């Protein structure tokens, strides 16, 4: 059933020579969508030096399109080992590495993958030793997990594992701003079900009115409305939707008014939720994300803007469902500056092995992409649609899904951009915000567009008083 059987066998022979402790077998692998497939896999240990020497147990599943697709990698801890969730490992023990993201045959090999795995594990050890009592609890937890069916909520899981909430795992989101966008975000996040509690921070003057009053009348479970910054304490994600409604005359005046507004919000939010991810939906998102980053003093990974996430999801939907180009949709992204200056781009695709095939595939792909962009013309971003996008992003952060989204992130160092500006780029999101930026195909026109956007945004930022 392996499409490139001979290539796969030759490579695994090399693995066996280098790591003779690995054992090979055929087993059934269950994908996230519930589908199953019999796949070749191998298990063994890799040597890691972290002060002392350790043998880290791993298991690699070889897809039937190998070597043109990367393996699926997991830690394989014993009952006496606990998983250290970090940059390259999630709570289920799945391993995420730049080598996997940038996999490209024949440059990429399983041997090379294992070498990078060892190097990353030597920076951050992925396992720790459990005491006997911890091991017993780990075994009990694993048995619970085995019984959980797909689609059950985190709340149900928590009730099964034990009564009483562990505050460290309490998923609280605060939405700042009670305008149409803020309320749309609250409703979408609540509907998504990823948060245990949603706080709507209403900073408007006077009594509750309009949509805020309606939220109070038709009380939603786990939704709280407050005017006090302390209500946002210990939020894991804070969504910023506020914009100044002053009487500024020029565009620069409007931006400065927004900066002044954020100067009274971000320090308070940062004080009450020091480990939060700030998700900026205020306009213009590139500028206000930069402002939030500077005022919060948070690391760049924990300050992101909604950017082109909505545009990208729409593009991928049109490619998949209307133009029937499912393979193309996986690598298609809207990046850069939100609005008219956004640009379609592609992460590195491995559909074509030879240069001539790659050129033909690229030409065909661009024609389909142009048709998709035509379909999307004129589709604005309404409050409820942005709210759905915000819920999508918060879900990825809270659940540590490691899903790739096109979000506003610090673009310095990308595409020869030397200034500190925020632009939308494909990023892997997790509990700590941006885990990694995914590499784009080299396209001179796209790079020129990004550099132009970066230049104009940087010039604008220089005129603002932070």
URJOTA-V483646 format. One record per residue. RES is the residue in one small letter. SS is DSSP state (H for helix, E for strand, C for the rest). PHI is phi in degrees with one decimal (999 if undefined). OMEGA is omega in radians with two decimals (* if undefined). Layout:
RES	SS	PHI	OMEGA
RES	SS	PHI	OMEGA
This chain:
x	C	999	3.10
x	C	-78.6	-3.04
x	C	-66.7	-3.10
x	C	-123.3	-2.98
x	H	-58.7	-3.07
x	H	-64.4	3.11
x	H	-63.0	-3.14
x	H	-64.2	-3.12
x	H	-62.1	-3.12
x	H	-61.5	-3.12
x	H	-68.3	-3.11
x	H	-71.3	3.01
x	H	-63.8	3.11
x	H	-64.9	3.11
x	H	-61.7	-3.11
x	H	-64.5	3.12
x	H	-68.5	-3.08
x	H	-78.1	-3.10
x	C	-126.6	-3.06
x	C	-65.3	-3.13
x	C	-76.4	-3.12
x	C	-69.4	3.03
x	E	-112.7	-3.06
x	E	-108.2	3.08
x	E	-159.6	3.01
x	E	-109.5	3.14
x	E	-140.6	3.14
x	E	-88.1	3.10
x	E	-105.3	3.12
x	E	-103.7	3.14
x	C	-81.1	-3.08
x	C	-61.7	-3.13
x	C	-82.4	3.12
x	C	92.7	3.12
x	C	-71.0	-3.09
x	E	-129.0	3.12
x	E	-155.6	3.05
x	E	-77.8	-3.08
x	E	-130.4	3.00
x	E	-70.7	3.10
x	E	-145.7	3.07
x	E	-139.3	-3.09
x	E	-125.6	3.11
x	E	175.7	3.13
x	E	-120.8	3.06
x	E	-118.4	-3.09
x	E	-78.9	-3.13
x	E	-132.5	3.07
x	E	-103.3	3.12
x	C	-139.3	-2.93
x	C	79.2	3.01
x	C	-94.7	3.09
x	E	-97.5	-3.13
x	E	-130.2	3.00
x	E	-107.5	-3.06
x	E	-93.0	-3.13
x	E	-76.5	-3.14
x	E	-134.4	3.05
x	E	-140.7	-3.12
x	E	-116.3	3.08
x	E	-99.1	-3.09
x	E	-99.5	-3.14
x	C	-69.8	-3.07
x	C	-72.8	3.06
x	C	-100.9	3.08
x	C	-60.3	0.14
x	C	-94.6	-3.14
x	C	-86.7	3.05
x	C	-128.4	-3.09
x	C	-74.2	3.05
x	C	-66.4	2.98
x	E	-99.5	-2.94
x	E	-115.3	3.11
x	E	-137.0	2.82
x	E	-73.0	3.11
x	C	-130.3	-3.05
x	C	-69.3	3.01
x	C	-79.0	-3.11
x	C	-66.1	3.14
x	C	-93.8	-3.11
x	E	-120.2	3.05
x	E	-112.7	-3.12
x	E	-88.9	3.04
x	C	-94.9	3.13
x	C	-69.4	-3.10
x	C	-153.3	-3.06
x	C	-62.1	-3.01
x	C	-115.4	-3.11
x	E	-139.9	3.09
x	C	-98.4	-3.03
x	C	-65.9	3.11
x	C	-86.8	3.13
x	C	88.3	3.11
x	E	-72.6	-3.03
x	E	-101.8	3.12
x	C	-121.0	-3.11
x	C	-136.3	3.03
x	H	-56.5	3.14
x	H	-59.5	3.12
x	H	-71.6	-3.13
x	H	-63.8	-3.06
x	C	-101.4	-3.07
x	C	-57.9	-3.14
x	C	-153.6	3.10
x	C	-74.4	0.11
x	C	-94.4	-3.10
x	C	-62.2	-3.08
x	C	-91.1	3.13
x	C	-136.9	3.10
x	H	-65.3	3.10
x	H	-60.8	3.11
x	H	-62.8	3.11
x	H	-62.2	-3.12
x	H	-65.0	3.11
x	H	-62.2	3.11
x	H	-66.7	3.12
x	H	-58.8	3.13
x	H	-62.4	-3.12
x	H	-61.7	-3.14
x	H	-69.6	3.13
x	H	-68.5	3.09
x	H	-75.2	3.03
x	H	-82.5	-3.08
x	C	-146.2	-3.08
x	C	-61.4	-3.01
x	C	-87.9	-3.10
x	E	-134.3	3.03
x	E	-138.4	-3.09
x	E	-86.8	3.12
x	C	-91.4	2.96
x	C	-71.8	-3.11
x	H	-61.5	3.14
x	H	-70.6	3.09
x	H	-63.2	-3.14
x	H	-63.2	3.11
x	H	-64.6	3.12
x	H	-65.7	3.11
x	H	-61.8	3.14
x	H	-62.7	3.12
x	H	-65.1	3.13
x	H	-62.4	3.14
x	H	-63.0	3.12
x	H	-68.2	3.06
x	H	-63.4	-3.11
x	H	-59.5	-3.13
x	H	-62.5	-3.10
x	H	-88.5	-3.05
x	C	-75.3	3.08
x	C	-93.4	-3.11
x	C	-62.0	3.10
x	C	104.3	3.08
x	C	-71.3	-3.06
x	C	-81.1	3.08
x	H	-61.2	3.14
x	H	-62.6	3.13
x	H	-64.0	-3.14
x	H	-61.2	-3.12
x	H	-63.2	-3.13
x	H	-70.2	3.12
x	H	-75.7	-3.05
x	H	-71.2	3.10
x	C	171.4	3.11
x	C	-79.6	-3.11
x	C	82.7	-3.06
x	C	-89.5	2.96
x	C	-88.1	-3.04
x	H	-58.7	3.14
x	H	-64.9	-3.12
x	H	-107.3	-3.08
x	C	-80.3	-3.06
x	C	-89.6	-3.12
x	E	-112.9	3.11
x	E	-122.8	3.01
x	E	-113.9	3.05
x	E	-108.8	-3.11
x	E	-96.6	-3.14
x	C	115.2	-3.05
x	C	-108.8	3.02
x	C	-79.3	-3.11
x	H	-58.1	-3.12
x	H	-67.5	3.13
x	H	-60.3	3.13
x	H	-66.8	3.09
x	H	-61.3	3.12
x	H	-65.7	3.12
x	H	-59.4	-3.11
x	H	-64.0	-3.11
x	H	-68.1	3.13
x	H	-65.0	3.12
x	H	-63.3	3.13
x	H	-66.3	-3.12
x	H	-66.5	3.05
x	C	80.6	-3.10
x	C	-83.4	-3.06
x	C	-99.2	3.04
x	C	-78.6	3.13
x	E	-150.3	3.08
x	E	-122.7	3.10
x	E	-106.2	3.03
x	E	-101.5	-3.13
x	E	-92.9	-3.08
x	C	-95.1	-3.08
x	C	-97.6	-3.14
x	C	-73.4	-3.14
x	C	-82.6	3.08
x	C	86.7	-3.10
x	C	-73.7	3.11
x	C	-62.7	3.14
x	C	-149.0	3.08
x	H	59.6	-3.08
x	H	-63.0	3.13
x	H	-62.0	3.11
x	H	-62.9	3.13
x	H	-63.5	3.08
x	H	-62.9	3.11
x	H	-71.3	-3.14
x	H	-66.1	-3.12
x	C	-98.6	-2.99
x	C	-55.3	3.08
x	C	-96.6	3.11
x	C	-62.8	3.07
x	C	68.9	3.07
x	E	-113.9	3.14
x	E	-122.2	3.08
x	E	-110.4	-3.09
x	E	-147.8	3.01
x	C	-109.6	-3.05
x	C	-105.1	-3.13
x	H	-57.9	-3.11
x	H	-64.2	3.10
x	H	-65.6	-3.12
x	H	-86.2	-3.02
x	C	-53.3	3.06
x	C	65.2	3.04
x	C	-72.1	3.08
x	C	-87.7	3.05
x	E	-135.0	3.02
x	E	-119.5	-3.11
x	E	-99.7	-3.11
x	E	-104.1	-3.09
x	C	-121.0	-3.00
x	C	-75.7	3.00
x	C	-140.2	3.14
x	C	-69.9	3.12
x	C	-111.5	-3.13
x	C	-72.0	-3.08
x	C	-101.3	-3.13
x	C	-61.4	-3.04
x	C	-96.4	-3.10
x	C	-108.4	3.12
x	H	-60.5	3.13
x	H	-64.3	3.09
x	H	-63.6	3.11
x	H	-61.8	-3.14
x	H	-63.6	3.14
x	H	-64.0	3.09
x	H	-63.4	3.09
x	H	-66.0	3.11
x	H	-60.0	-3.14
x	H	-62.6	3.09
x	H	-63.5	-3.12
x	H	-66.9	3.14
x	H	-62.9	3.11
x	C	-92.8	-3.08
x	C	-108.7	-2.97
x	H	-60.9	3.13
x	H	-59.2	3.13
x	H	-67.1	3.11
x	H	-60.4	-3.12
x	H	-64.7	3.13
x	H	-66.9	-3.06
x	H	-81.7	-3.13
x	C	-134.5	-3.00
x	C	-70.5	-3.12
x	C	-109.9	-3.07
x	C	-75.2	2.90
x	E	-96.8	3.08
x	E	-89.1	-3.14
x	E	-115.8	-3.00
x	E	-97.1	3.08
x	C	-117.2	3.13
x	C	-70.7	-3.11
x	C	-100.6	-0.25
x	C	-74.0	-2.89
x	H	-63.6	-3.12
x	H	-65.2	-3.12
x	H	-68.9	-3.05
x	H	-72.7	3.04
x	H	-69.7	3.07
x	H	-60.0	3.14
x	H	-60.0	3.13
x	H	-61.9	3.13
x	H	-62.9	-3.10
x	H	-66.9	-3.08
x	H	-74.3	-3.10
x	H	-83.2	-2.99
x	C	59.4	3.05
x	C	-71.1	3.00
x	C	-62.5	-3.06
x	H	-58.6	-3.10
x	H	-66.1	-3.06
x	H	-103.0	3.03
x	E	-129.8	-3.08
x	E	-134.5	3.07
x	E	-109.9	-3.13
x	C	-63.6	2.99
x	C	48.7	-3.04
x	C	-103.9	3.14
x	H	-60.0	-3.14
x	H	-64.0	3.13
x	H	-60.5	-3.13
x	H	-66.6	3.12
x	H	-61.6	3.09
x	H	-64.7	3.13
x	H	-59.7	-3.11
x	H	-65.2	3.10
x	H	-65.6	-3.14
x	H	-63.7	3.14
x	H	-61.4	-3.07
x	H	-77.0	-2.94
x	H	-97.6	-3.12
x	H	-99.3	-3.10
x	C	-101.2	3.06
x	C	54.6	3.13
x	C	-117.7	-3.03
x	H	-59.2	-3.10
x	H	-64.5	3.14
x	H	-68.9	-3.05
x	H	-61.4	-3.07
x	C	-63.1	-3.05
x	C	-106.9	-3.05
x	E	-93.4	-3.10
x	E	-143.4	2.90
x	E	-100.4	-3.07
x	E	-131.8	3.04
x	E	92.6	-3.02
x	C	-98.0	3.13
x	C	-65.0	3.14
x	C	108.5	-3.04
x	C	-66.7	-3.08
x	C	-89.8	3.07
x	E	-67.7	-3.06
x	E	-143.8	3.06
x	E	-75.0	3.11
x	E	-148.3	-3.03
x	E	-139.8	2.93
x	E	-79.7	-3.02
x	C	-59.6	-3.12
x	C	-103.2	-3.13
x	C	-118.9	-3.11
x	C	-72.3	-3.07
x	C	-118.5	-3.11
x	C	-87.8	-3.09
x	C	-101.8	-3.07
x	H	-62.5	-3.13
x	H	-64.6	3.10
x	H	-65.9	-3.14
x	H	-63.6	3.14
x	H	-64.0	3.12
x	H	-64.2	3.13
x	H	-64.2	-3.13
x	H	-66.0	3.13
x	H	-62.3	3.12
x	H	-63.7	-3.12
x	H	-63.3	-3.11
x	H	-66.9	3.08
x	H	-63.3	3.13
x	H	-65.9	3.14
x	H	-64.0	3.11
x	H	-63.6	3.09
x	H	-64.7	3.13
x	H	-64.3	-3.14
x	H	-65.1	3.08
x	H	-64.3	3.12
x	H	-60.7	-3.04
x	H	-84.3	-3.11
x	C	-59.4	3.07
x	C	83.4	3.12
x	C	-87.1	-3.10
x	C	-74.1	-3.14
x	C	-109.4	3.11
x	C	-76.6	-3.10
x	H	-56.2	-3.08
x	H	-68.4	3.13
x	H	-72.3	3.05
x	H	-65.4	3.09
x	H	-58.9	3.10
x	H	-64.4	3.10
x	H	-64.9	3.10
x	H	-61.2	3.11
x	H	-62.7	3.10
x	H	-62.0	-3.12
x	H	-68.7	3.14
x	H	-64.4	3.10
x	H	-61.5	3.13
x	H	-65.1	-3.13
x	H	-72.1	-3.07
x	H	-65.2	-3.10
x	C	-90.9	3.11
x	C	52.7	-3.03
x	C	-74.9	-3.07
x	C	60.3	3.08
x	C	-79.1	3.14
x	E	-91.7	3.09
x	E	-129.0	3.00
x	E	-89.8	-3.08
x	E	-129.3	3.11
x	E	-73.5	-3.13
x	E	-139.9	3.14
x	E	-63.5	-2.98
x	C	-96.4	-3.12
x	C	-58.4	-3.11
x	C	98.0	3.10
x	C	-94.6	3.06
x	C	52.7	3.10
x	C	61.3	3.07
x	C	-86.3	-3.06
x	C	-105.5	-3.10
x	C	-98.9	3.12
x	C	-83.4	3.09
x	C	-133.1	3.10
x	E	-104.9	3.07
x	E	-137.1	3.11
x	E	-74.6	3.08
x	E	-141.7	3.10
x	E	-67.0	-3.07
x	E	-130.6	3.01
x	E	-82.5	-3.10
x	E	-106.3	3.07
x	E	-150.0	-3.06
x	C	-62.6	-3.13
x	C	-97.2	-3.13
x	E	89.9	-3.13
x	E	-78.1	3.11
x	E	-87.4	-3.08
x	E	-163.6	3.03
x	E	-92.6	-3.09
x	C	-82.5	-3.07
x	C	-70.6	3.11
x	E	-95.1	2.99
x	C	-64.0	3.11
x	C	-78.5	-3.14
x	C	-136.1	-3.08
x	H	-55.5	-3.11
x	H	-68.6	3.11
x	H	-65.6	3.14
x	H	-61.8	3.11
x	H	-62.5	3.14
x	H	-65.2	3.14
x	H	-64.3	3.14
x	H	-65.6	3.10
x	H	-65.2	3.10
x	H	-62.1	-3.14
x	H	-60.9	-3.13
x	H	-63.7	-3.11
x	H	-68.9	3.12
x	H	-67.4	3.13
x	H	-61.3	3.11
x	H	-60.5	3.13
x	H	-66.3	-3.13
x	H	-62.1	-3.13
x	H	-64.7	-3.10
x	C	-91.4	-3.12
x	C	-89.8	3.12
x	C	-103.0	3.13
x	C	-90.0	*
